[in-house]
Amino acid sequence: MPGEINGLQLAKRLREMRPDLPVILTSGYSDALANSEGQGFDLLQKPYSMEALSRIIQQGGRATVAE
């Protein structure tokens, strides 16, 4: 994610402001996130299927790691 902060930093800031907000991280380079179990956020590794996206959305923001 281009800019001053990365996606994980943004997700953490959002979680601080809105603890109830579901956050799904997506990345093609997510080994570091996967190894840390998404750091409490849903993680969808690219490439992903519509089924995987649908499943993670239906889970309602509970932190999981999906491929």
Backbone as numpy.savetxt, mean C-alpha at the origin, in Angstrom:
# Nx Ny Nz CAx CAy CAz Cx Cy Cz
7.62 7.47 -6.84 6.77 8.63 -6.84 7.67 9.86 -6.84
7.60 10.68 -7.88 8.46 11.86 -7.95 8.06 12.92 -6.92
9.03 13.72 -6.52 8.72 14.81 -5.59 9.57 14.75 -4.35
9.13 15.50 -3.36 9.91 15.63 -2.13 9.76 14.46 -1.18
8.64 13.73 -1.26 8.44 12.58 -0.39 8.09 11.37 -1.24
8.33 10.18 -0.70 7.98 8.98 -1.44 6.59 8.50 -1.02
6.11 7.47 -1.67 4.76 6.97 -1.41 4.55 6.49 0.01
5.54 5.83 0.58 5.42 5.35 1.95 5.36 6.52 2.93
6.17 7.54 2.70 6.13 8.72 3.57 4.77 9.41 3.48
4.22 9.50 2.27 2.89 10.08 2.09 1.84 9.26 2.82
1.91 7.94 2.70 0.96 7.06 3.37 1.02 7.26 4.89
2.22 7.39 5.42 2.37 7.61 6.86 1.77 8.94 7.30
1.97 9.98 6.48 1.38 11.29 6.81 -0.14 11.23 6.76
-0.67 10.54 5.75 -2.12 10.38 5.66 -2.66 9.63 6.86
-1.97 8.58 7.28 -2.39 7.78 8.43 -2.38 8.62 9.71
-1.41 9.54 9.83 -1.37 10.43 10.99 -2.58 11.36 11.01
-2.94 11.88 9.83 -4.05 12.83 9.74 -5.40 12.14 9.79
-5.49 10.95 9.18 -6.75 10.22 9.10 -6.50 8.74 9.37
-6.42 8.33 10.62 -6.12 6.94 10.96 -7.10 5.93 10.36
-8.30 6.37 10.05 -9.32 5.47 9.50 -9.26 5.35 7.98
-8.38 6.10 7.32 -8.30 6.12 5.86 -7.57 4.88 5.34
-8.24 4.05 4.52 -7.54 2.90 3.94 -6.49 3.38 2.93
-5.32 2.79 2.97 -4.24 3.15 2.05 -3.73 1.88 1.39
-3.63 1.92 0.06 -3.08 0.80 -0.70 -1.84 1.30 -1.41
-0.70 0.70 -1.12 0.55 1.03 -1.79 0.71 0.09 -2.98
1.15 0.64 -4.12 1.47 -0.20 -5.27 2.88 0.13 -5.73
3.61 -0.89 -6.12 4.98 -0.67 -6.58 5.48 -1.86 -7.35
6.26 -1.58 -8.37 6.96 -2.63 -9.08 8.30 -2.93 -8.43
8.69 -2.09 -7.50 9.97 -2.21 -6.79 9.71 -2.29 -5.30
8.89 -3.22 -4.89 8.40 -3.22 -3.52 9.07 -4.26 -2.62
10.24 -4.75 -2.98 10.91 -5.74 -2.14 11.12 -5.23 -0.73
11.55 -3.97 -0.59 11.78 -3.42 0.75 10.48 -3.35 1.53
9.40 -2.95 0.87 8.10 -2.90 1.54 7.61 -4.29 1.88
7.75 -5.22 0.95 7.29 -6.59 1.18 8.05 -7.22 2.34
9.35 -6.97 2.41 10.16 -7.53 3.49 9.77 -6.95 4.84
9.22 -5.76 4.84 8.79 -5.16 6.10 7.28 -5.28 6.27
6.66 -6.17 5.50 5.22 -6.45 5.56 4.39 -5.21 5.30
4.87 -4.33 4.38 4.09 -3.16 4.00 4.05 -2.07 5.05
4.73 -2.28 6.15 4.79 -1.32 7.26 3.40 -0.88 7.70
2.46 -1.82 7.72 1.12 -1.53 8.21 0.15 -1.06 7.16
0.55 -1.06 5.89 -0.32 -0.63 4.81 -0.55 -1.80 3.86
-1.69 -1.74 3.15 -1.93 -2.73 2.10 -0.90 -2.53 1.01
-0.36 -3.61 0.47 0.67 -3.55 -0.55 0.25 -4.42 -1.72
0.17 -3.82 -2.90 -0.19 -4.51 -4.12 0.99 -4.39 -5.07
1.65 -5.50 -5.33 2.85 -5.48 -6.16 2.49 -5.51 -7.64
3.14 -4.64 -8.42 2.93 -4.59 -9.87 3.74 -5.69 -10.52
3.29 -6.25 -11.61 1.96 -6.06 -12.18 0.93 -6.82 -11.35
-0.26 -6.29 -11.27 -1.33 -6.94 -10.52 -2.57 -7.07 -11.40
-3.39 -8.02 -11.05 -4.62 -8.27 -11.81 -5.77 -7.46 -11.23
-6.81 -7.32 -12.00 -8.02 -6.65 -11.51 -8.60 -7.42 -10.34
-8.46 -8.74 -10.37 -8.97 -9.56 -9.27 -8.23 -9.25 -7.97
-6.91 -9.11 -8.06 -6.12 -8.79 -6.87 -6.48 -7.41 -6.33
-6.66 -6.44 -7.24 -7.05 -5.10 -6.82 -8.43 -5.12 -6.17
-9.35 -5.82 -6.77 -10.71 -5.93 -6.22 -10.69 -6.56 -4.84
-9.90 -7.62 -4.69 -9.82 -8.33 -3.41 -9.28 -7.42 -2.30
-8.24 -6.67 -2.60 -7.63 -5.82 -1.58 -8.56 -4.65 -1.21
-9.32 -4.15 -2.19 -10.29 -3.09 -1.90 -11.43 -3.64 -1.05
-11.90 -4.83 -1.37 -13.00 -5.43 -0.61 -12.60 -5.73 0.84
-11.31 -5.91 1.09 -10.85 -6.18 2.45 -10.97 -4.93 3.33
-11.22 -3.80 2.70 -11.52 -2.60 3.47 -10.36 -1.95 4.18
-9.16 -2.07 3.65 -8.03 -1.37 4.24 -7.27 -2.13 5.30
-7.58 -3.41 5.47 -6.77 -4.20 6.41 -5.44 -4.51 5.76
-4.37 -4.30 6.46 -3.04 -4.44 5.89 -2.74 -5.88 5.51
-2.42 -6.07 4.23 -2.02 -7.37 3.69 -0.99 -7.13 2.60
-0.34 -8.17 2.17 0.57 -8.09 1.03 -0.01 -8.97 -0.05
-0.25 -8.39 -1.23 -0.86 -9.13 -2.34 0.00 -9.02 -3.58
-0.07 -10.04 -4.43 0.64 -10.03 -5.70 -0.36 -10.13 -6.82
